[in-house]
Amino acid sequence: MTSSELRQQVIQVLRTIYDPEMPVNIYELGLIYEVNVDETRFVSIRMTLTAPNCPVAGTLPPEVESKVKGVPSVSGVKLDLVFDPPWTKNMMSEAAKLELGIEDVIPVARISYR
């Protein structure tokens, strides 16, 4: 398995982890800034939270680390929790925005009122 294939498996696992306050996975929420897999299959993840005082600050990062460690072929995991740049709703995927009803996915200029 290549590093790229393993990276895709890790991302699939990240898509199974949810912020308990939102019905969208942390990958689609844009909380995962970076996923790297080196030649030894060691995974480095840069992630953030919706806010520094997020109620899951003590539990979500260890959950991410534990689930990624459980991916077959992963030799180890290093998770860096960062707050720069700060998370904003603009980091969310269009699917996440639609799911949460946060923002119109169809620009107002394209809506026809006939």
N, CA, C and O atoms as a GROMACS GRO file, in nm:
protein
  456
    1MET      N    1   0.084  -0.118   0.000
    1MET     CA    2   0.000   0.000   0.000
    1MET      C    3   0.089   0.125   0.000
    1MET      O    4   0.187   0.133   0.074
    2THR      N    5   0.054   0.220  -0.083
    2THR     CA    6   0.132   0.343  -0.091
    2THR      C    7   0.093   0.439   0.021
    2THR      O    8  -0.010   0.423   0.086
    3SER      N    9   0.177   0.539   0.043
    3SER     CA   10   0.146   0.642   0.142
    3SER      C   11   0.017   0.714   0.106
    3SER      O   12  -0.062   0.748   0.194
    4SER      N   13  -0.005   0.736  -0.022
    4SER     CA   14  -0.126   0.803  -0.069
    4SER      C   15  -0.251   0.719  -0.039
    4SER      O   16  -0.353   0.773   0.004
    5GLU      N   17  -0.242   0.590  -0.061
    5GLU     CA   18  -0.356   0.501  -0.031
    5GLU      C   19  -0.383   0.497   0.119
    5GLU      O   20  -0.499   0.500   0.161
    6LEU      N   21  -0.277   0.491   0.198
    6LEU     CA   22  -0.294   0.490   0.343
    6LEU      C   23  -0.354   0.622   0.390
    6LEU      O   24  -0.438   0.625   0.480
    7ARG      N   25  -0.311   0.732   0.330
    7ARG     CA   26  -0.367   0.863   0.364
    7ARG      C   27  -0.517   0.864   0.338
    7ARG      O   28  -0.593   0.916   0.420
    8GLN      N   29  -0.561   0.807   0.227
    8GLN     CA   30  -0.704   0.802   0.196
    8GLN      C   31  -0.779   0.718   0.298
    8GLN      O   32  -0.892   0.751   0.334
    9GLN      N   33  -0.719   0.609   0.346
    9GLN     CA   34  -0.782   0.528   0.451
    9GLN      C   35  -0.795   0.607   0.581
    9GLN      O   36  -0.897   0.599   0.649
   10VAL      N   37  -0.691   0.682   0.613
   10VAL     CA   38  -0.696   0.766   0.735
   10VAL      C   39  -0.807   0.868   0.722
   10VAL      O   40  -0.882   0.890   0.818
   11ILE      N   41  -0.820   0.931   0.607
   11ILE     CA   42  -0.926   1.031   0.586
   11ILE      C   43  -1.063   0.965   0.599
   11ILE      O   44  -1.155   1.026   0.654
   12GLN      N   45  -1.077   0.843   0.550
   12GLN     CA   46  -1.206   0.773   0.565
   12GLN      C   47  -1.239   0.753   0.713
   12GLN      O   48  -1.354   0.766   0.753
   13VAL      N   49  -1.139   0.722   0.794
   13VAL     CA   50  -1.161   0.707   0.938
   13VAL      C   51  -1.198   0.841   1.000
   13VAL      O   52  -1.287   0.849   1.084
   14LEU      N   53  -1.130   0.947   0.959
   14LEU     CA   54  -1.162   1.080   1.012
   14LEU      C   55  -1.306   1.119   0.980
   14LEU      O   56  -1.368   1.193   1.057
   15ARG      N   57  -1.358   1.070   0.871
   15ARG     CA   58  -1.497   1.099   0.833
   15ARG      C   59  -1.598   1.023   0.918
   15ARG      O   60  -1.719   1.043   0.904
   16THR      N   61  -1.551   0.936   1.007
   16THR     CA   62  -1.641   0.864   1.097
   16THR      C   63  -1.646   0.929   1.236
   16THR      O   64  -1.718   0.883   1.324
   17ILE      N   65  -1.568   1.034   1.254
   17ILE     CA   66  -1.559   1.101   1.384
   17ILE      C   67  -1.639   1.231   1.379
   17ILE      O   68  -1.622   1.313   1.289
   18TYR      N   69  -1.727   1.247   1.476
   18TYR     CA   70  -1.817   1.362   1.478
   18TYR      C   71  -1.794   1.450   1.600
   18TYR      O   72  -1.765   1.401   1.709
   19ASP      N   73  -1.807   1.579   1.579
   19ASP     CA   74  -1.816   1.672   1.690
   19ASP      C   75  -1.954   1.647   1.750
   19ASP      O   76  -2.052   1.657   1.677
   20PRO      N   77  -1.964   1.615   1.878
   20PRO     CA   78  -2.094   1.578   1.935
   20PRO      C   79  -2.199   1.690   1.929
   20PRO      O   80  -2.318   1.664   1.946
   21GLU      N   81  -2.156   1.812   1.906
   21GLU     CA   82  -2.252   1.923   1.900
   21GLU      C   83  -2.303   1.948   1.759
   21GLU      O   84  -2.394   2.028   1.741
   22MET      N   85  -2.243   1.881   1.659
   22MET     CA   86  -2.284   1.903   1.520
   22MET      C   87  -2.296   1.769   1.448
   22MET      O   88  -2.213   1.681   1.469
   23PRO      N   89  -2.398   1.753   1.366
   23PRO     CA   90  -2.417   1.625   1.297
   23PRO      C   91  -2.334   1.611   1.169
   23PRO      O   92  -2.382   1.556   1.069
   24VAL      N   93  -2.212   1.661   1.172
   24VAL     CA   94  -2.122   1.655   1.055
   24VAL      C   95  -1.987   1.607   1.104
   24VAL      O   96  -1.942   1.644   1.213
   25ASN      N   97  -1.921   1.524   1.023
   25ASN     CA   98  -1.792   1.471   1.066
   25ASN      C   99  -1.684   1.580   1.068
   25ASN      O  100  -1.697   1.683   1.002
   26ILE      N  101  -1.579   1.554   1.143
   26ILE     CA  102  -1.476   1.657   1.164
   26ILE      C  103  -1.398   1.690   1.037
   26ILE      O  104  -1.345   1.800   1.024
   27TYR      N  105  -1.392   1.596   0.943
   27TYR     CA  106  -1.322   1.624   0.817
   27TYR      C  107  -1.401   1.724   0.733
   27TYR      O  108  -1.346   1.821   0.682
   28GLU      N  109  -1.531   1.700   0.719
   28GLU     CA  110  -1.617   1.790   0.642
   28GLU      C  111  -1.635   1.924   0.713
   28GLU      O  112  -1.657   2.027   0.648
   29LEU      N  113  -1.626   1.924   0.846
   29LEU     CA  114  -1.634   2.051   0.920
   29LEU      C  115  -1.512   2.138   0.896
   29LEU      O  116  -1.515   2.258   0.924
   30GLY      N  117  -1.406   2.079   0.843
   30GLY     CA  118  -1.284   2.157   0.818
   30GLY      C  119  -1.193   2.165   0.939
   30GLY      O  120  -1.105   2.250   0.945
   31LEU      N  121  -1.214   2.075   1.036
   31LEU     CA  122  -1.130   2.076   1.155
   31LEU      C  123  -0.994   2.011   1.131
   31LEU      O  124  -0.900   2.031   1.208
   32ILE      N  125  -0.984   1.933   1.024
   32ILE     CA  126  -0.857   1.868   0.989
   32ILE      C  127  -0.786   1.956   0.887
   32ILE      O  128  -0.833   1.971   0.774
   33TYR      N  129  -0.675   2.015   0.927
   33TYR     CA  130  -0.600   2.104   0.840
   33TYR      C  131  -0.502   2.029   0.751
   33TYR      O  132  -0.477   2.070   0.638
   34GLU      N  133  -0.447   1.919   0.802
   34GLU     CA  134  -0.342   1.851   0.726
   34GLU      C  135  -0.332   1.705   0.771
   34GLU      O  136  -0.340   1.676   0.890
   35VAL      N  137  -0.314   1.615   0.674
   35VAL     CA  138  -0.289   1.474   0.701
   35VAL      C  139  -0.170   1.434   0.615
   35VAL      O  140  -0.176   1.443   0.492
   36ASN      N  141  -0.062   1.391   0.679
   36ASN     CA  142   0.057   1.346   0.607
   36ASN      C  143   0.093   1.204   0.651
   36ASN      O  144   0.083   1.170   0.769
   37VAL      N  145   0.135   1.124   0.556
   37VAL     CA  146   0.182   0.989   0.583
   37VAL      C  147   0.321   0.978   0.523
   37VAL      O  148   0.340   1.001   0.404
   38ASP      N  149   0.420   0.942   0.607
   38ASP     CA  150   0.556   0.931   0.553
   38ASP      C  151   0.584   0.788   0.505
   38ASP      O  152   0.497   0.701   0.510
   39GLU      N  153   0.706   0.766   0.459
   39GLU     CA  154   0.743   0.635   0.402
   39GLU      C  155   0.742   0.523   0.504
   39GLU      O  156   0.737   0.405   0.467
   40THR      N  157   0.746   0.557   0.634
   40THR     CA  158   0.739   0.454   0.739
   40THR      C  159   0.595   0.431   0.785
   40THR      O  160   0.570   0.357   0.880
   41ARG      N  161   0.500   0.496   0.717
   41ARG     CA  162   0.356   0.486   0.747
   41ARG      C  163   0.317   0.556   0.878
   41ARG      O  164   0.217   0.523   0.941
   42PHE      N  165   0.402   0.652   0.916
   42PHE     CA  166   0.373   0.735   1.033
   42PHE      C  167   0.282   0.849   0.988
   42PHE      O  168   0.310   0.915   0.888
   43VAL      N  169   0.174   0.871   1.061
   43VAL     CA  170   0.075   0.971   1.024
   43VAL      C  171   0.089   1.095   1.112
   43VAL      O  172   0.093   1.085   1.234
   44SER      N  173   0.097   1.211   1.048
   44SER     CA  174   0.098   1.339   1.118
   44SER      C  175  -0.030   1.413   1.082
   44SER      O  176  -0.066   1.424   0.965
   45ILE      N  177  -0.099   1.462   1.184
   45ILE     CA  178  -0.226   1.532   1.162
   45ILE      C  179  -0.220   1.668   1.230
   45ILE      O  180  -0.181   1.679   1.347
   46ARG      N  181  -0.259   1.771   1.157
   46ARG     CA  182  -0.279   1.906   1.214
   46ARG      C  183  -0.428   1.928   1.216
   46ARG      O  184  -0.495   1.918   1.112
   47MET      N  185  -0.481   1.958   1.332
   47MET     CA  186  -0.624   1.982   1.342
   47MET      C  187  -0.653   2.094   1.438
   47MET      O  188  -0.565   2.138   1.513
   48THR      N  189  -0.776   2.140   1.436
   48THR     CA  190  -0.820   2.245   1.525
   48THR      C  191  -0.955   2.206   1.584
   48THR      O  192  -1.006   2.097   1.558
   49LEU      N  193  -1.010   2.295   1.661
   49LEU     CA  194  -1.145   2.280   1.715
   49LEU      C  195  -1.224   2.404   1.674
   49LEU      O  196  -1.165   2.503   1.630
   50THR      N  197  -1.354   2.399   1.687
   50THR     CA  198  -1.434   2.514   1.648
   50THR      C  199  -1.403   2.636   1.733
   50THR      O  200  -1.423   2.750   1.689
   51ALA      N  201  -1.354   2.614   1.855
   51ALA     CA  202  -1.313   2.723   1.944
   51ALA      C  203  -1.215   2.668   2.047
   51ALA      O  204  -1.223   2.550   2.081
   52PRO      N  205  -1.123   2.749   2.096
   52PRO     CA  206  -1.028   2.700   2.196
   52PRO      C  207  -1.094   2.645   2.322
   52PRO      O  208  -1.041   2.554   2.386
   53ASN      N  209  -1.209   2.699   2.357
   53ASN     CA  210  -1.280   2.654   2.477
   53ASN      C  211  -1.388   2.552   2.445
   53ASN      O  212  -1.482   2.535   2.522
   54CYS      N  213  -1.375   2.483   2.332
   54CYS     CA  214  -1.470   2.382   2.289
   54CYS      C  215  -1.487   2.276   2.398
   54CYS      O  216  -1.387   2.232   2.456
   55PRO      N  217  -1.610   2.235   2.428
   55PRO     CA  218  -1.633   2.136   2.534
   55PRO      C  219  -1.565   2.001   2.510
   55PRO      O  220  -1.541   1.928   2.606
   56VAL      N  221  -1.532   1.967   2.386
   56VAL     CA  222  -1.467   1.839   2.358
   56VAL      C  223  -1.316   1.851   2.340
   56VAL      O  224  -1.252   1.760   2.287
   57ALA      N  225  -1.260   1.962   2.384
   57ALA     CA  226  -1.115   1.985   2.368
   57ALA      C  227  -1.033   1.875   2.434
   57ALA      O  228  -0.924   1.843   2.386
   58GLY      N  229  -1.081   1.818   2.541
   58GLY     CA  230  -1.007   1.714   2.611
   58GLY      C  231  -1.032   1.574   2.558
   58GLY      O  232  -0.954   1.483   2.587
   59THR      N  233  -1.139   1.555   2.482
   59THR     CA  234  -1.173   1.420   2.437
   59THR      C  235  -1.161   1.397   2.287
   59THR      O  236  -1.129   1.286   2.244
   60LEU      N  237  -1.185   1.500   2.206
   60LEU     CA  238  -1.183   1.480   2.061
   60LEU      C  239  -1.044   1.449   2.007
   60LEU      O  240  -1.030   1.354   1.931
   61PRO      N  241  -0.940   1.525   2.041
   61PRO     CA  242  -0.807   1.491   1.989
   61PRO      C  243  -0.761   1.349   2.026
   61PRO      O  244  -0.708   1.279   1.939
   62PRO      N  245  -0.779   1.303   2.150
   62PRO     CA  246  -0.741   1.164   2.180
   62PRO      C  247  -0.825   1.062   2.101
   62PRO      O  248  -0.774   0.956   2.064
   63GLU      N  249  -0.952   1.093   2.075
   63GLU     CA  250  -1.034   1.003   1.994
   63GLU      C  251  -0.979   0.993   1.852
   63GLU      O  252  -0.971   0.884   1.795
   64VAL      N  253  -0.942   1.108   1.796
   64VAL     CA  254  -0.884   1.110   1.661
   64VAL      C  255  -0.757   1.026   1.659
   64VAL      O  256  -0.740   0.941   1.571
   65GLU      N  257  -0.670   1.051   1.753
   65GLU     CA  258  -0.542   0.978   1.757
   65GLU      C  259  -0.565   0.828   1.772
   65GLU      O  260  -0.500   0.749   1.703
   66SER      N  261  -0.654   0.788   1.859
   66SER     CA  262  -0.682   0.647   1.882
   66SER      C  263  -0.739   0.578   1.759
   66SER      O  264  -0.696   0.468   1.724
   67LYS      N  265  -0.835   0.642   1.694
   67LYS     CA  266  -0.896   0.580   1.576
   67LYS      C  267  -0.799   0.572   1.459
   67LYS      O  268  -0.802   0.475   1.383
   68VAL      N  269  -0.714   0.672   1.443
   68VAL     CA  270  -0.616   0.667   1.334
   68VAL      C  271  -0.511   0.559   1.363
   68VAL      O  272  -0.467   0.490   1.271
   69LYS      N  273  -0.471   0.544   1.490
   69LYS     CA  274  -0.377   0.438   1.526
   69LYS      C  275  -0.433   0.300   1.494
   69LYS      O  276  -0.358   0.206   1.469
   70GLY      N  277  -0.567   0.289   1.494
   70GLY     CA  278  -0.632   0.162   1.466
   70GLY      C  279  -0.640   0.126   1.318
   70GLY      O  280  -0.682   0.016   1.284
   71VAL      N  281  -0.599   0.216   1.231
   71VAL     CA  282  -0.600   0.187   1.088
   71VAL      C  283  -0.487   0.088   1.059
   71VAL      O  284  -0.371   0.113   1.094
   72PRO      N  285  -0.520  -0.025   0.993
   72PRO     CA  286  -0.413  -0.121   0.961
   72PRO      C  287  -0.301  -0.054   0.881
   72PRO      O  288  -0.327   0.029   0.794
   73SER      N  289  -0.180  -0.090   0.912
   73SER     CA  290  -0.057  -0.040   0.847
   73SER      C  291  -0.005   0.091   0.904
   73SER      O  292   0.108   0.129   0.873
   74VAL      N  293  -0.081   0.162   0.987
   74VAL     CA  294  -0.031   0.285   1.048
   74VAL      C  295   0.071   0.248   1.155
   74VAL      O  296   0.042   0.170   1.245
   75SER      N  297   0.191   0.305   1.144
   75SER     CA  298   0.297   0.273   1.239
   75SER      C  299   0.294   0.362   1.363
   75SER      O  300   0.348   0.324   1.467
   76GLY      N  301   0.233   0.478   1.353
   76GLY     CA  302   0.224   0.569   1.465
   76GLY      C  303   0.152   0.695   1.423
   76GLY      O  304   0.130   0.719   1.305
   77VAL      N  305   0.115   0.776   1.522
   77VAL     CA  306   0.039   0.898   1.495
   77VAL      C  307   0.092   1.011   1.581
   77VAL      O  308   0.121   0.993   1.700
   78LYS      N  309   0.106   1.128   1.519
   78LYS     CA  310   0.137   1.250   1.593
   78LYS      C  311   0.027   1.350   1.558
   78LYS      O  312   0.007   1.382   1.441
   79LEU      N  313  -0.042   1.398   1.659
   79LEU     CA  314  -0.150   1.493   1.637
   79LEU      C  315  -0.110   1.628   1.696
   79LEU      O  316  -0.074   1.637   1.814
   80ASP      N  317  -0.115   1.730   1.614
   80ASP     CA  318  -0.089   1.866   1.660
   80ASP      C  319  -0.221   1.941   1.661
   80ASP      O  320  -0.284   1.958   1.557
   81LEU      N  321  -0.263   1.986   1.779
   81LEU     CA  322  -0.383   2.067   1.792
   81LEU      C  323  -0.341   2.213   1.783
   81LEU      O  324  -0.263   2.261   1.865
   82VAL      N  325  -0.393   2.283   1.682
   82VAL     CA  326  -0.353   2.421   1.657
   82VAL      C  327  -0.476   2.511   1.652
   82VAL      O  328  -0.588   2.466   1.628
   83PHE      N  329  -0.454   2.638   1.674
   83PHE     CA  330  -0.562   2.736   1.665
   83PHE      C  331  -0.527   2.851   1.572
   83PHE      O  332  -0.590   2.957   1.574
   84ASP      N  333  -0.425   2.829   1.491
   84ASP     CA  334  -0.385   2.928   1.392
   84ASP      C  335  -0.364   2.856   1.260
   84ASP      O  336  -0.272   2.775   1.250
   85PRO      N  337  -0.444   2.882   1.161
   85PRO     CA  338  -0.549   2.984   1.160
   85PRO      C  339  -0.671   2.938   1.239
   85PRO      O  340  -0.697   2.819   1.251
   86PRO      N  341  -0.745   3.034   1.293
   86PRO     CA  342  -0.866   2.999   1.365
   86PRO      C  343  -0.970   2.939   1.270
   86PRO      O  344  -0.980   2.979   1.154
   87TRP      N  345  -1.046   2.843   1.321
   87TRP     CA  346  -1.151   2.780   1.241
   87TRP      C  347  -1.264   2.880   1.216
   87TRP      O  348  -1.301   2.956   1.305
   88THR      N  349  -1.317   2.879   1.094
   88THR     CA  350  -1.436   2.956   1.061
   88THR      C  351  -1.528   2.867   0.978
   88THR      O  352  -1.486   2.763   0.929
   89LYS      N  353  -1.653   2.907   0.964
   89LYS     CA  354  -1.748   2.827   0.887
   89LYS      C  355  -1.707   2.817   0.740
   89LYS      O  356  -1.753   2.727   0.670
   90ASN      N  357  -1.622   2.906   0.693
   90ASN     CA  358  -1.575   2.900   0.555
   90ASN      C  359  -1.485   2.780   0.529
   90ASN      O  360  -1.461   2.746   0.413
   91MET      N  361  -1.436   2.715   0.634
   91MET     CA  362  -1.351   2.598   0.619
   91MET      C  363  -1.433   2.471   0.598
   91MET      O  364  -1.378   2.366   0.566
   92MET      N  365  -1.563   2.480   0.617
   92MET     CA  366  -1.650   2.365   0.601
   92MET      C  367  -1.672   2.333   0.454
   92MET      O  368  -1.669   2.422   0.370
   93SER      N  369  -1.693   2.206   0.424
   93SER     CA  370  -1.726   2.167   0.287
   93SER      C  371  -1.868   2.217   0.256
   93SER      O  372  -1.945   2.248   0.346
   94GLU      N  373  -1.899   2.224   0.127
   94GLU     CA  374  -2.034   2.265   0.088
   94GLU      C  375  -2.138   2.168   0.143
   94GLU      O  376  -2.247   2.210   0.183
   95ALA      N  377  -2.104   2.039   0.146
   95ALA     CA  378  -2.197   1.938   0.200
   95ALA      C  379  -2.225   1.964   0.348
   95ALA      O  380  -2.339   1.950   0.393
   96ALA      N  381  -2.122   2.001   0.423
   96ALA     CA  382  -2.140   2.030   0.566
   96ALA      C  383  -2.226   2.154   0.586
   96ALA      O  384  -2.314   2.156   0.672
   97LYS      N  385  -2.202   2.256   0.505
   97LYS     CA  386  -2.282   2.378   0.516
   97LYS      C  387  -2.428   2.349   0.485
   97LYS      O  388  -2.518   2.400   0.552
   98LEU      N  389  -2.452   2.268   0.384
   98LEU     CA  390  -2.589   2.232   0.348
   98LEU      C  391  -2.654   2.152   0.461
   98LEU      O  392  -2.768   2.179   0.497
   99GLU      N  393  -2.583   2.055   0.515
   99GLU     CA  394  -2.635   1.972   0.624
   99GLU      C  395  -2.674   2.056   0.746
   99GLU      O  396  -2.776   2.030   0.810
  100LEU      N  397  -2.593   2.155   0.777
  100LEU     CA  398  -2.617   2.237   0.894
  100LEU      C  399  -2.706   2.358   0.865
  100LEU      O  400  -2.750   2.427   0.957
  101GLY      N  401  -2.733   2.383   0.737
  101GLY     CA  402  -2.816   2.498   0.702
  101GLY      C  403  -2.750   2.630   0.738
  101GLY      O  404  -2.817   2.729   0.766
  102ILE      N  405  -2.618   2.631   0.738
  102ILE     CA  406  -2.542   2.749   0.779
  102ILE      C  407  -2.539   2.856   0.672
  102ILE      O  408  -2.540   2.975   0.703
  103GLU      N  409  -2.535   2.815   0.548
  103GLU     CA  410  -2.516   2.911   0.440
  103GLU      C  411  -2.586   2.859   0.316
  103GLU      O  412  -2.591   2.738   0.293
  104ASP      N  413  -2.640   2.948   0.238
  104ASP     CA  414  -2.699   2.906   0.111
  104ASP      C  415  -2.590   2.848   0.023
  104ASP      O  416  -2.485   2.910   0.004
  105VAL      N  417  -2.614   2.731  -0.031
  105VAL     CA  418  -2.518   2.670  -0.121
  105VAL      C  419  -2.538   2.727  -0.262
  105VAL      O  420  -2.443   2.735  -0.340
  106ILE      N  421  -2.661   2.767  -0.294
  106ILE     CA  422  -2.691   2.829  -0.423
  106ILE      C  423  -2.682   2.980  -0.405
  106ILE      O  424  -2.759   3.037  -0.328
  107PRO      N  425  -2.590   3.045  -0.475
  107PRO     CA  426  -2.580   3.190  -0.461
  107PRO      C  427  -2.711   3.259  -0.496
  107PRO      O  428  -2.781   3.217  -0.588
  108VAL      N  429  -2.745   3.363  -0.422
  108VAL     CA  430  -2.869   3.436  -0.441
  108VAL      C  431  -2.883   3.484  -0.586
  108VAL      O  432  -2.995   3.488  -0.638
  109ALA      N  433  -2.775   3.520  -0.650
  109ALA     CA  434  -2.780   3.571  -0.787
  109ALA      C  435  -2.834   3.467  -0.885
  109ALA      O  436  -2.881   3.503  -0.993
  110ARG      N  437  -2.827   3.338  -0.850
  110ARG     CA  438  -2.874   3.233  -0.940
  110ARG      C  439  -3.018   3.195  -0.916
  110ARG      O  440  -3.074   3.117  -0.993
  111ILE      N  441  -3.081   3.246  -0.810
  111ILE     CA  442  -3.218   3.211  -0.780
  111ILE      C  443  -3.311   3.295  -0.867
  111ILE      O  444  -3.297   3.417  -0.875
  112SER      N  445  -3.404   3.229  -0.930
  112SER     CA  446  -3.500   3.297  -1.018
  112SER      C  447  -3.635   3.304  -0.948
  112SER      O  448  -3.686   3.203  -0.900
  113TYR      N  449  -3.692   3.422  -0.941
  113TYR     CA  450  -3.822   3.442  -0.880
  113TYR      C  451  -3.924   3.473  -0.991
  113TYR      O  452  -3.944   3.589  -1.025
  114ARG      N  453  -3.986   3.372  -1.045
  114ARG     CA  454  -4.083   3.391  -1.154
  114ARG      C  455  -4.223   3.372  -1.105
  114ARG      O  456  -4.318   3.384  -1.183
   0.00000   0.00000   0.00000
